[in-house]
Amino acid sequence: MVGALAMAAVLPALYLPGMTHNFFDLKIYMSAMDWWTAGNPLYDYVQPDRVQGELFFTYPPFSALLLWPFALPKLGATVVIFTGLTLLGVVVTTKWLLDPVIRRHGLPHLFTLVVGVLLVLAVESTRETITFGQINMLLVVLILADLLFAVPRNSRWAGVGIGLATALKLFPGIFVVYLLATRRWRAAVVAAATATGATLLAAAVAPGDSWRFWTHELWATDRVGRTDYTGNQSLFGLLSRLTAPEEPDRLIWLPLVVAVAGYGLWRAVRASRAGDPLAALTLAGLVAALISPITWTHHIYWFIPAVVILVDATLSADPRTATGARRRRRLGGLAVGTSAIIVYGVVSFYDFGVAPEPTSTPWEFLLRNTYVLLCVVLLVALPLRAEAGAPTQESPESDTLPKKPIPR
């Protein structure tokens, strides 16, 4: 109770005007929609910015179809609608994540949900999503509903949510790869077909803008923003901060991407086979954050389910045995440490300046790449749990899968 009251007291301070972004991205979306509605090419829209230089509309054309109706009411109404939908998404997804943990450990239901929602609202990625006016929570709802909580595994509709999310924003495309890696062939085909269908629908409505996006704008990485900016918490961002103002050598980045993607998806497949689909999905999300050239802090929702998994595994460890007590301390410490990092954040409380300068000290390297390093740690250390919630592995090195699949 004391912790919940403390969080309720601190949370508003994280949303004070000096800590927020005044719906900056949403305003760009709406301005771009006005520009587009006036008959101008969508991807000609440009807005000056002191950090990035120039800002553009960078989403696929299908996103424009979704965003266009929101430009019809006044901006204040659109802000209220976006914020309300994001808050609803936070509540729904947090309930989905916590309900199994609450049932397994007999936790007080309403109290645990309230504390969980408050913690999720305190996390930097959520604050950035809300105060930028981003669409990330919509994508999270589509992904979690599709793969875990709303669509039955063998349903003909499995994959539709992933496909829609991928058509809206390319980042969720990793989950199509995840479906292939876990041999969910039909869901992968449905996801790919849905993404293709949504893209073709956008092409039918806006053929010129669609052709331009897929043949040119998608590959023009300079439109997305400076890769060395601290808010870009990807492997490419880390390398960019070492070589700024020059971009890093792709021959260094690409082998890292292959290694991280291979290892992370390997662990995701093992988690799926061991009966822990949430861990599998979370590992795939962490892989996406690391290998994408641009991963803004508001993209990395996947720290939140990672904390839920760590808390669940901590509570499942038997403190009466030496092994269980050690595991409880290790996983509990990782859960608390991860929570502290993602609430405090990488960009919310720091001003690293706007000039493209290379990282010069080990301390600065740690501060400017905290989420990248945390993603790597969780990719290795996230425990895999049995279906009943009990942990199945002490570490990735000691993973032992059951000889037969655990029935779902």
C-alpha positions in Angstrom: 0.0 0.0 0.0 2.8 2.4 0.9 4.5 1.7 -2.5 1.3 2.4 -4.4 0.7 5.6 -2.6 4.3 6.7 -3.2 4.0 5.9 -6.9 0.7 7.8 -7.1 2.4 10.8 -5.5 5.5 10.7 -7.7 3.8 9.9 -11.0 2.3 13.4 -11.8 5.8 14.9 -11.4 7.0 12.8 -14.4 4.3 14.5 -16.5 5.0 18.1 -15.6 5.3 20.4 -18.6 9.1 20.5 -18.4 9.3 16.7 -18.7 6.9 16.3 -21.6 6.9 16.9 -25.3 3.6 18.7 -25.8 2.4 16.0 -28.3 5.1 17.0 -30.7 4.9 14.0 -33.0 1.1 14.0 -33.1 1.3 17.6 -34.3 3.6 16.6 -37.1 1.3 13.8 -38.1 -1.7 16.2 -38.2 0.2 18.9 -40.1 1.3 16.3 -42.6 -2.3 15.2 -43.0 -3.4 18.7 -43.6 -0.6 19.1 -46.2 -1.7 15.9 -47.8 -5.4 16.7 -47.8 -4.5 20.0 -49.6 -3.3 18.0 -52.5 0.5 18.0 -51.8 2.7 14.9 -52.0 2.7 13.3 -48.5 6.4 12.8 -48.3 7.2 16.4 -49.4 6.1 17.6 -46.0 9.0 19.0 -43.9 9.3 20.7 -40.6 12.4 22.4 -39.2 13.8 21.0 -35.9 16.7 22.2 -33.7 17.9 18.6 -32.9 17.3 16.7 -36.1 17.5 19.5 -38.6 14.4 18.6 -40.5 11.5 16.3 -39.7 9.3 14.5 -42.2 6.4 12.1 -42.3 8.2 8.8 -42.4 5.5 6.2 -41.8 4.1 3.9 -44.5 1.1 5.1 -46.5 -1.2 2.8 -44.7 -0.5 4.7 -41.5 -1.6 7.9 -43.3 -4.9 6.3 -44.1 -5.4 5.6 -40.4 -4.2 9.0 -39.2 -6.1 11.1 -41.8 -9.5 11.0 -40.0 -7.9 12.3 -36.8 -7.0 15.5 -38.7 -10.7 16.3 -39.2 -11.5 17.5 -35.6 -9.6 20.3 -33.9 -6.2 19.4 -32.6 -7.3 19.5 -28.9 -9.9 16.9 -29.6 -7.4 14.7 -31.4 -5.0 15.0 -28.5 -7.7 13.8 -26.1 -8.7 10.9 -28.3 -5.1 9.8 -28.8 -4.3 10.1 -25.1 -7.5 8.3 -24.1 -6.8 5.4 -26.5 -3.2 5.1 -25.2 -4.3 5.1 -21.6 -6.9 2.4 -22.4 -4.2 0.4 -24.1 -2.0 0.7 -21.1 -4.7 -0.6 -18.8 -5.7 -3.5 -21.1 -2.2 -4.7 -21.8 -1.2 -4.4 -18.2 -4.2 -6.5 -17.1 -3.3 -9.1 -19.8 0.3 -9.3 -18.5 -0.5 -9.4 -14.8 -3.7 -11.6 -14.6 -1.7 -14.9 -14.9 0.8 -13.8 -12.3 -2.0 -12.7 -9.9 -3.7 -16.1 -10.3 -0.5 -18.1 -9.9 0.6 -16.4 -6.7 -2.7 -15.4 -5.1 -2.0 -11.7 -5.2 -4.7 -9.1 -4.4 -6.2 -8.5 -7.9 -7.3 -4.8 -7.9 -4.4 -3.6 -5.9 -1.8 -5.4 -8.0 -3.4 -4.1 -11.2 -3.5 -0.5 -9.9 0.2 -0.7 -8.9 1.1 -2.3 -12.3 -0.7 0.4 -14.3 0.9 3.2 -12.3 4.4 1.6 -12.8 3.7 1.2 -16.6 2.7 4.9 -16.8 5.9 5.8 -15.0 8.1 4.0 -17.5 9.9 6.3 -19.9 8.7 4.6 -23.0 5.1 5.1 -21.9 5.7 8.7 -21.0 7.3 9.3 -24.4 4.5 7.6 -26.2 1.8 9.6 -24.4 3.5 13.0 -24.5 4.8 12.7 -28.0 1.4 11.5 -29.2 2.8 8.3 -30.6 0.9 5.2 -31.9 3.1 2.6 -30.2 0.5 1.4 -27.7 -1.9 0.6 -30.6 0.8 -1.6 -32.1 1.4 -3.3 -28.7 -2.3 -4.1 -28.4 -2.4 -5.6 -31.8 0.7 -7.8 -31.2 -0.2 -9.0 -27.7 -3.8 -9.7 -28.7 -2.7 -11.6 -31.8 0.0 -13.7 -30.3 -1.0 -14.2 -26.7 -4.3 -12.9 -25.2 -7.2 -12.6 -27.6 -6.8 -14.7 -30.7 -6.7 -18.5 -30.3 -3.4 -20.0 -31.4 -5.0 -22.1 -34.2 -7.5 -19.5 -35.3 -7.7 -18.6 -38.9 -7.3 -15.0 -37.7 -4.0 -15.6 -36.0 -1.5 -13.3 -37.7 -3.9 -10.5 -38.7 -2.9 -8.2 -35.8 0.8 -8.7 -36.6 0.2 -7.9 -40.3 -1.7 -4.7 -39.5 0.9 -3.6 -37.0 3.6 -4.2 -39.7 1.7 -2.3 -42.3 1.3 0.7 -39.9 5.0 0.7 -38.8 7.8 -1.5 -40.0 9.2 -2.2 -36.5 6.7 -5.0 -35.8 7.9 -7.0 -38.8 10.2 -8.9 -36.5 7.2 -10.8 -35.3 6.5 -12.2 -38.7 10.1 -13.6 -38.6 9.3 -14.8 -35.1 6.2 -16.7 -36.4 8.4 -18.4 -39.0 11.1 -19.2 -36.5 8.5 -20.9 -34.2 7.1 -22.8 -37.2 3.7 -21.2 -37.0 3.5 -21.3 -40.8 -0.2 -20.4 -41.3 -0.1 -17.4 -38.9 3.1 -16.2 -40.6 1.4 -16.4 -44.0 -1.7 -14.6 -42.7 0.5 -11.9 -41.2 2.4 -11.4 -44.4 -0.8 -11.5 -46.5 -2.5 -8.9 -44.1 0.4 -6.6 -44.3 0.5 -6.9 -48.1 -3.2 -6.4 -48.4 -3.1 -3.2 -46.2 -0.2 -1.9 -48.2 -2.0 -2.6 -51.5 -5.1 -0.8 -50.2 -3.0 2.3 -49.4 -1.5 2.0 -52.9 -4.9 2.0 -54.4 -5.8 5.1 -52.5 -2.5 6.9 -52.9 -0.5 5.2 -55.7 2.1 8.0 -56.2 2.9 8.4 -52.5 3.0 4.6 -52.1 5.4 4.1 -55.0 7.6 6.9 -53.7 7.7 5.5 -50.1 8.6 1.9 -51.1 11.1 2.8 -53.8 12.8 5.8 -52.2 11.7 7.1 -48.8 12.0 3.8 -47.0 15.7 3.6 -47.9 16.5 7.3 -47.2 17.7 6.9 -43.6 18.5 10.5 -43.3 14.7 11.3 -43.2 14.2 9.4 -40.0 16.7 11.5 -38.0 20.2 11.6 -36.8 21.3 8.1 -35.8 23.8 9.3 -33.2 21.1 11.1 -31.1 20.9 9.5 -27.7 17.2 8.8 -28.1 18.1 6.2 -30.7 18.8 3.1 -28.5 19.8 0.6 -31.1 23.1 -1.1 -31.9 23.4 1.2 -34.9 22.8 4.2 -32.5 25.5 2.9 -30.2 28.0 2.6 -33.0 26.9 6.0 -34.4 27.7 7.6 -31.0 31.2 6.2 -31.2 31.9 7.5 -34.7 29.9 10.7 -34.8 29.7 12.9 -36.8 30.5 10.1 -39.3 28.2 7.2 -39.7 29.5 3.8 -38.6 30.8 1.2 -41.0 28.0 -1.2 -42.1 30.5 -4.0 -42.2 30.8 -3.8 -38.4 27.1 -3.3 -37.8 25.7 -6.1 -40.0 27.6 -9.0 -38.3 26.4 -7.7 -35.0 22.8 -7.6 -36.3 23.2 -11.2 -37.5 24.7 -12.4 -34.3 22.1 -10.7 -32.0 19.1 -11.7 -34.2 20.3 -15.3 -34.4 20.9 -15.6 -30.7 17.8 -13.8 -29.6 15.5 -15.7 -32.0 17.1 -18.9 -30.9 16.2 -18.2 -27.3 12.7 -17.1 -28.4 12.2 -20.4 -30.1 13.4 -22.3 -27.0 11.1 -20.2 -24.8 8.1 -21.0 -27.1 8.9 -24.7 -27.1 9.3 -24.7 -23.3 5.8 -23.3 -22.9 6.6 -19.6 -22.2 5.2 -17.7 -25.1 5.4 -14.3 -23.3 9.1 -14.7 -22.8 9.4 -15.8 -26.4 7.5 -12.7 -27.6 9.5 -10.4 -25.3 12.8 -11.8 -26.6 11.7 -11.1 -30.1 10.8 -7.6 -29.2 14.2 -7.0 -27.6 15.8 -8.3 -30.8 13.8 -5.8 -32.9 14.9 -3.0 -30.6 18.6 -3.9 -31.0 18.7 -4.6 -34.8 16.6 -1.8 -36.1 18.7 1.1 -37.4 16.5 3.5 -35.5 14.9 2.6 -32.1 13.5 5.6 -30.3 13.0 5.2 -26.6 9.3 5.1 -27.0 9.6 2.0 -29.2 11.0 -0.3 -26.4 7.8 -1.4 -24.7 9.3 -4.8 -24.3 11.1 -3.9 -21.1 7.7 -4.0 -19.4 6.8 -7.7 -20.0 10.4 -8.5 -19.2 9.9 -7.1 -15.7 6.7 -9.1 -15.3 8.5 -12.3 -16.3 11.3 -11.5 -13.8 8.9 -10.8 -11.0 6.9 -14.0 -11.7 10.1 -16.1 -11.8 11.3 -14.4 -8.6 8.0 -15.2 -6.8 8.1 -18.8 -8.1 11.6 -19.5 -6.7 11.6 -21.5 -3.5 13.3 -19.4 -0.8 13.6 -22.5 1.5 16.4 -24.0 -0.7 19.8 -22.5 -1.3 19.4 -22.6 -5.1 15.9 -21.0 -4.9 17.1 -18.3 -2.5 20.0 -17.4 -4.8 17.7 -17.4 -7.8 15.2 -15.2 -6.0 17.9 -12.7 -5.1 19.4 -12.7 -8.6 16.1 -12.4 -10.5 14.6 -10.0 -8.0 17.6 -7.7 -8.2 17.4 -7.8 -12.0 13.7 -6.9 -11.8 14.2 -4.0 -9.5 17.2 -2.8 -11.4 15.4 -2.9 -14.8 12.4 -1.1 -13.3 14.6 1.6 -11.9 16.4 2.1 -15.2 13.3 2.2 -17.4 11.5 4.6 -15.1 14.4 7.0 -14.7 15.1 6.7 -18.4 17.8 7.6 -20.9 16.7 10.9 -22.3 14.1 12.3 -19.9 16.6 13.7 -17.3 19.7 14.3 -19.4 20.7 16.9 -21.9 23.5 15.5 -24.1 23.4 18.5 -26.4 22.4 18.5 -30.0 25.8 18.6 -31.8 26.9 15.2 -33.3 29.9 14.4 -31.1 31.5 11.0 -30.4 31.2 9.4 -27.0 34.4 10.3 -25.1 34.3 8.5 -21.7 33.2 5.1 -20.4 30.7 6.8 -18.1 29.2 8.7 -21.1 29.1 5.5 -23.1 27.2 3.8 -20.3 24.7 6.7 -19.9 24.0 7.2 -23.6 23.6 3.5 -24.3 21.8 2.3 -21.2 18.8 0.7 -23.0 21.0 -0.9 -25.6 23.1 -2.6 -22.9 20.0 -3.5 -20.9 18.5 -5.1 -24.0 21.6 -7.3 -24.3 21.5 -8.2 -20.7 17.9 -9.2 -20.8 18.4 -11.1 -24.1 20.9 -13.3 -22.2 19.4 -13.4 -18.6 15.6 -13.4 -19.1 14.4 -16.6 -17.5 12.2 -19.1 -19.3 9.2 -20.4 -17.2 7.1 -23.5 -17.4 3.5 -23.1 -18.2 2.6 -23.3 -14.5 4.9 -20.3 -13.8 7.8 -22.1 -12.3 11.2 -21.3 -13.8 12.7 -24.0 -16.0 16.2 -22.7 -16.4 18.8 -21.2 -14.2 20.7 -19.6 -17.1 20.7 -19.8 -20.9 23.8 -22.1 -20.7 21.8 -24.7 -18.7 18.7 -24.6 -20.9 17.3 -28.1 -21.1 14.1 -28.6 -23.1 11.5 -31.2 -22.5 11.6 -34.2 -24.9 8.0 -33.6 -25.8 6.2 -30.3 -26.3 4.4 -29.0 -23.3 0.6 -29.1 -24.2 -0.8 -25.7 -24.6 
